């Protein structure tokens, strides 16, 4: 049976592979409208730079993988994958509140 020799150099070390897998999971949540930030005038969509700064705070939630993935699935259901059809009252999203270290799921 053909195989790869044990001493064959792999393109990724184990740490790089884990980091890559984590980034690929989190990149889904960068869809416009899913991550928001609270301001003095209300909440607004995060810019790409703000998303990059705050994406690691998603891990601070209880059961982040399950809860965030479920909220993201609901977000896609309610918006039909389109940014124009967002109904603010029903669509779940992740909110970064002012003065708070973490993020939480709304709706």
C-alpha positions as CSV (number, residue, x, y, z in Angstrom):
1,X,0.0,0.0,0.0
2,X,1.6,3.3,-1.0
3,X,2.0,5.9,1.7
4,X,4.1,8.9,2.7
5,X,7.3,8.2,4.6
6,X,7.4,9.3,8.2
7,X,10.3,11.7,7.6
8,X,8.6,13.4,4.7
9,X,8.5,17.2,5.3
10,X,4.9,18.4,5.6
11,X,3.9,21.9,4.4
12,X,2.5,22.8,7.9
13,X,3.8,22.2,11.4
14,X,1.1,21.2,13.9
15,X,0.8,24.7,15.4
16,X,0.3,26.3,11.9
17,X,-2.3,23.7,11.0
18,X,-4.3,24.3,14.1
19,X,-4.1,28.1,13.6
20,X,-5.2,27.6,9.9
21,X,-8.2,25.5,10.9
22,X,-9.3,28.1,13.5
23,X,-9.0,31.0,11.1
24,X,-11.0,29.1,8.4
25,X,-13.8,28.5,10.9
26,X,-13.9,32.2,12.0
27,X,-13.7,33.6,8.5
28,X,-17.3,32.6,7.9
29,X,-18.4,35.2,10.5
30,X,-17.0,38.1,8.6
31,X,-20.2,38.4,6.5
32,X,-21.5,42.0,6.6
33,X,-24.1,42.5,9.2
34,X,-23.3,39.5,11.5
35,X,-20.7,41.3,13.7
36,X,-21.7,44.6,15.1
37,X,-20.3,47.1,17.5
38,X,-22.1,49.4,20.0
39,X,-21.5,53.1,19.6
40,X,-23.0,56.2,21.4
41,X,-25.7,56.5,18.7
42,X,-26.6,52.8,18.6
43,X,-25.1,49.7,16.9
44,X,-23.5,49.6,13.5
45,X,-21.8,47.0,11.4
46,X,-18.1,46.4,12.1
47,X,-15.5,47.4,9.6
48,X,-13.1,44.7,8.3
49,X,-10.4,46.1,10.6
50,X,-12.7,46.0,13.6
51,X,-13.7,42.4,12.8
52,X,-10.0,41.4,12.6
53,X,-9.4,43.0,16.0
54,X,-12.4,41.4,17.7
55,X,-12.7,38.0,16.1
56,X,-10.7,36.3,18.9
57,X,-13.3,37.5,21.5
58,X,-15.8,35.1,20.0
59,X,-13.9,32.4,21.9
60,X,-14.8,34.0,25.3
61,X,-18.4,32.9,25.0
62,X,-19.9,29.8,26.5
63,X,-19.8,27.0,23.9
64,X,-18.6,29.4,21.2
65,X,-18.5,26.9,18.4
66,X,-22.1,25.6,18.9
67,X,-23.7,28.9,19.8
68,X,-22.0,31.1,17.2
69,X,-22.5,28.6,14.4
70,X,-26.2,28.3,15.2
71,X,-26.6,32.1,15.3
72,X,-24.7,32.4,12.0
73,X,-27.0,29.7,10.4
74,X,-30.0,31.7,11.6
75,X,-28.5,34.9,10.2
76,X,-28.2,33.3,6.8
77,X,-31.7,31.9,7.0
78,X,-33.3,35.3,7.9
79,X,-31.2,37.2,5.3
80,X,-31.4,34.6,2.5
81,X,-27.6,35.3,2.0
82,X,-28.4,38.8,0.9
83,X,-27.3,42.0,2.6
84,X,-30.3,44.0,1.4
85,X,-33.0,41.9,3.1
86,X,-31.9,42.4,6.7
87,X,-34.8,42.8,9.2
88,X,-33.2,44.2,12.3
89,X,-35.8,42.8,14.7
90,X,-35.4,39.1,13.8
91,X,-31.9,38.6,12.6
92,X,-29.4,37.3,15.1
93,X,-25.9,38.9,15.2
94,X,-22.9,39.2,17.5
95,X,-22.5,42.5,19.3
96,X,-19.4,44.0,20.9
97,X,-20.6,46.3,23.6
98,X,-18.8,49.4,24.7
99,X,-16.7,48.9,27.8
100,X,-17.1,45.1,27.7
101,X,-14.3,42.7,27.0
102,X,-16.4,40.1,25.2
103,X,-19.1,39.8,22.6
104,X,-22.5,38.3,22.9
105,X,-25.2,37.0,20.6
106,X,-28.3,39.1,20.2
107,X,-31.7,37.6,19.3
